[in-house]
């Protein structure tokens, strides 16, 4: 039978071993990514069966932003809008208990803006900003 339970302190060595073995996300995760703190609230669980842990799962409160430009060639105005909009999104996220903002794009110039100007962490086509 497969069950789910809360991650406990006793699970940390197995979690660390799983992170070390993980070839899908090499270097992407650390044990602290699964640990609840006042500045990074989250819920982490262990899915297991009679043989032991199958997966370690972390749930966060994420504000995902989707946007369409009125005129995509107006780079200067759009850049200002991103800065203004993300500042407002951070305030909204914090006020409502969210811990991170994620924006997805495959546009190279926008991706560069997110990483270099906004200092967002890139993972594939997703750009994350901790709030």
Residue pairs with C-beta under 8 A, 6 or more apart in sequence:
1 49
1 50
2 47
2 48
2 49
2 54
3 47
3 48
3 49
4 45
4 46
4 47
4 48
4 57
5 45
5 46
5 48
6 43
6 44
6 45
6 46
7 15
7 34
7 44
7 45
7 46
7 56
11 46
11 53
11 56
12 31
14 52
14 53
14 56
15 31
15 34
15 56
16 31
18 53
18 56
19 29
19 30
19 31
22 28
22 29
28 123
33 58
34 42
34 44
34 56
34 58
35 42
35 44
36 42
36 43
36 44
40 99
40 130
41 60
41 61
41 97
41 99
42 58
42 59
42 60
42 61
42 99
43 58
43 59
44 56
44 57
44 58
44 59
45 56
45 57
45 59
46 53
46 55
46 56
46 57
47 53
47 54
47 55
47 56
47 57
48 54
60 99
60 100
61 97
61 98
61 99
61 100
62 98
62 99
62 100
62 101
62 102
63 89
63 92
63 93
63 96
63 98
63 100
63 101
63 102
63 131
64 101
64 102
64 103
64 104
65 85
65 89
65 101
65 102
65 103
66 104
67 85
67 103
69 78
71 77
71 78
72 78
75 109
79 113
79 117
82 113
82 118
83 117
83 118
86 101
86 118
86 129
89 101
90 101
90 129
90 131
92 98
93 99
93 100
93 101
93 131
94 131
98 131
99 130
99 131
100 128
100 129
100 130
100 131
101 128
101 129
101 131
102 126
102 127
102 128
102 129
103 114
103 120
103 126
103 127
103 129
104 125
104 126
104 127
105 111
105 114
105 125
105 127
106 125
111 122
111 125
111 127
114 120
114 122
114 127
115 121
115 122
115 127
118 127
118 129
119 129
120 127
120 128
120 129
121 127
121 128
121 129
121 130
122 128
